[in-house]
């Protein structure tokens, strides 16, 4: 189908059409907004302010579309109406709640409810498959893996359920066990989750101190975060070689060494000579 393709939409009996296609029905409920509850700390992805604002603008113009339902499971608290505990769609719900506070009239939202027999492991795994095309961050994966461990899963089962390598699961669990200082630096984007894992595997409990030193060094170079280059800066081979020549060949003719160094590094003879104490 190309960009110029037009589809003629014709009215019809939706239920009859679906039966003819062999489709099966699923429960989609229009739930009062007040009966939908966010589970504190459940969302493994931090709220993206830009995403929420974009959703608000879209809902203002087009309304809330039924083809983007929230998801959750039902609980009944004594004396209260049934509550939908949200497991997917916190950005959408946040946008709706903010619009309601701005006097935009929204009373009901579409919700799909987890069927009987759904476990907390099932719900947790579904968070990895409902990211709307956005790859989870290493920190979000770490939270998810730690949660699955808490539900009694081992690394083998987690790897199987998430369709990931066991080594990757192990890395995310390393990040999950990091100190609050390290996790805060990841949250503040001073270091990526991947680079934080590298440091954690190398320095263990001392990672926070090392990371703060690396961040200060990055700032001194005008950088806003610790990068792979910050963690493993490239050696200045010319400087290293010049230091070796100065220490070992100061009294001799170093012209052949300078010529070889220039050939290997592509550095002009004059630049190398300027670093030497010996006369070339």
KATAWO-V136094 format. One record per residue. N is the residue number from 1. RES is the residue in one small letter. OMEGA is omega as a letter, one per 30 degrees, with the letter a starting at -180 (* if undefined). NEAR is the number of other C-alpha atoms within 12 Angstrom. Layout:
BEGIN
{{N:RES:OMEGA:NEAR} {N:RES:OMEGA:NEAR}}
END
This chain:
BEGIN
{{1:x:a:6} {2:x:a:6} {3:x:a:6} {4:x:a:6} {5:x:l:7} {6:x:l:8} {7:x:l:9} {8:x:a:6} {9:x:a:6} {10:x:l:8} {11:x:l:8} {12:x:l:9} {13:x:a:10} {14:x:a:13} {15:x:l:13} {16:x:l:14} {17:x:a:15} {18:x:l:14} {19:x:l:12} {20:x:a:11} {21:x:a:11} {22:x:a:10} {23:x:l:12} {24:x:a:12} {25:x:l:14} {26:x:a:12} {27:x:l:15} {28:x:a:20} {29:x:l:25} {30:x:a:24} {31:x:l:30} {32:x:a:21} {33:x:a:30} {34:x:l:22} {35:x:l:28} {36:x:a:38} {37:x:l:29} {38:x:l:27} {39:x:a:19} {40:x:l:12} {41:x:a:16} {42:x:a:25} {43:x:a:31} {44:x:l:35} {45:x:l:30} {46:x:l:24} {47:x:l:21} {48:x:a:18} {49:x:a:17} {50:x:l:13} {51:x:l:21} {52:x:a:24} {53:x:l:22} {54:x:l:18} {55:x:l:29} {56:x:a:29} {57:x:a:20} {58:x:a:18} {59:x:l:28} {60:x:a:22} {61:x:a:13} {62:x:a:11} {63:x:l:23} {64:x:a:29} {65:x:l:21} {66:x:a:18} {67:x:l:14} {68:x:a:22} {69:x:l:28} {70:x:l:37} {71:x:l:35} {72:x:l:39} {73:x:a:31} {74:x:l:25} {75:x:a:19} {76:x:l:13} {77:x:a:12} {78:x:l:8} {79:x:a:7} {80:x:l:11} {81:x:l:15} {82:x:a:20} {83:x:l:25} {84:x:l:34} {85:x:a:33} {86:x:l:38} {87:x:l:40} {88:x:l:38} {89:x:a:38} {90:x:l:36} {91:x:a:32} {92:x:l:39} {93:x:l:41} {94:x:l:29} {95:x:a:33} {96:x:a:37} {97:x:l:30} {98:x:l:24} {99:x:l:27} {100:x:l:20} {101:x:l:13} {102:x:l:13} {103:x:l:12} {104:x:a:19} {105:x:l:18} {106:x:a:27} {107:x:a:21} {108:x:l:24} {109:x:l:34} {110:x:a:30} {111:x:l:37} {112:x:a:29} {113:x:l:30} {114:x:a:27} {115:x:l:16} {116:x:a:10} {117:x:l:11} {118:x:a:16} {119:x:l:16} {120:x:l:24} {121:x:l:27} {122:x:a:26} {123:x:a:31} {124:x:a:34} {125:x:a:34} {126:x:l:26} {127:x:l:36} {128:x:a:34} {129:x:a:20} {130:x:a:24} {131:x:l:23} {132:x:l:17} {133:x:a:9} {134:x:l:14} {135:x:l:15} {136:x:l:23} {137:x:l:23} {138:x:a:33} {139:x:l:38} {140:x:l:34} {141:x:a:38} {142:x:l:34} {143:x:a:35} {144:x:a:40} {145:x:l:42} {146:x:l:31} {147:x:l:31} {148:x:l:34} {149:x:l:27} {150:x:l:18} {151:x:l:20} {152:x:l:16} {153:x:l:24} {154:x:a:21} {155:x:l:28} {156:x:a:21} {157:x:l:21} {158:x:l:35} {159:x:a:26} {160:x:a:17} {161:x:a:26} {162:x:a:26} {163:x:l:17} {164:x:l:21} {165:x:a:17} {166:x:l:20} {167:x:l:15} {168:x:l:24} {169:x:l:34} {170:x:l:26} {171:x:a:32} {172:x:l:39} {173:x:l:33} {174:x:l:35} {175:x:a:40} {176:x:a:32} {177:x:a:27} {178:x:l:32} {179:x:l:22} {180:x:a:15} {181:x:l:23} {182:x:a:36} {183:x:l:32} {184:x:l:21} {185:x:l:28} {186:x:l:34} {187:x:a:22} {188:x:l:18} {189:x:l:23} {190:x:l:30} {191:x:l:37} {192:x:l:30} {193:x:a:37} {194:x:l:29} {195:x:l:35} {196:x:l:46} {197:x:l:36} {198:x:a:26} {199:x:a:33} {200:x:a:29} {201:x:a:21} {202:x:a:17} {203:x:l:18} {204:x:a:21} {205:x:a:20} {206:x:a:19} {207:x:a:30} {208:x:a:28} {209:x:l:19} {210:x:a:25} {211:x:l:37} {212:x:l:26} {213:x:l:19} {214:x:l:31} {215:x:l:34} {216:x:l:20} {217:x:l:21} {218:x:l:24} {219:x:l:17} {220:x:l:14} {221:x:l:15} {222:x:a:12} {223:x:a:18} {224:x:a:20} {225:x:l:31} {226:x:a:36} {227:x:l:28} {228:x:l:21} {229:x:l:18} {230:x:a:29} {231:x:a:26} {232:x:a:14} {233:x:l:14} {234:x:l:12} {235:x:l:11} {236:x:a:13} {237:x:l:18} {238:x:l:31} {239:x:l:22} {240:x:a:18} {241:x:l:27} {242:x:l:29} {243:x:l:21} {244:x:l:21} {245:x:l:29} {246:x:a:27} {247:x:a:16} {248:x:a:17} {249:x:a:22} {250:x:a:19} {251:x:a:15} {252:x:l:16} {253:x:a:18} {254:x:a:27} {255:x:l:22} {256:x:l:16} {257:x:l:27} {258:x:l:34} {259:x:l:22} {260:x:a:18} {261:x:l:27} {262:x:a:22} {263:x:a:15} {264:x:a:16} {265:x:a:19} {266:x:a:16} {267:x:l:23} {268:x:l:18} {269:x:a:25} {270:x:a:17} {271:x:l:19} {272:x:a:35} {273:x:a:28} {274:x:a:19} {275:x:a:23} {276:x:l:30} {277:x:a:21} {278:x:l:24} {279:x:a:19} {280:x:*:24}}
END
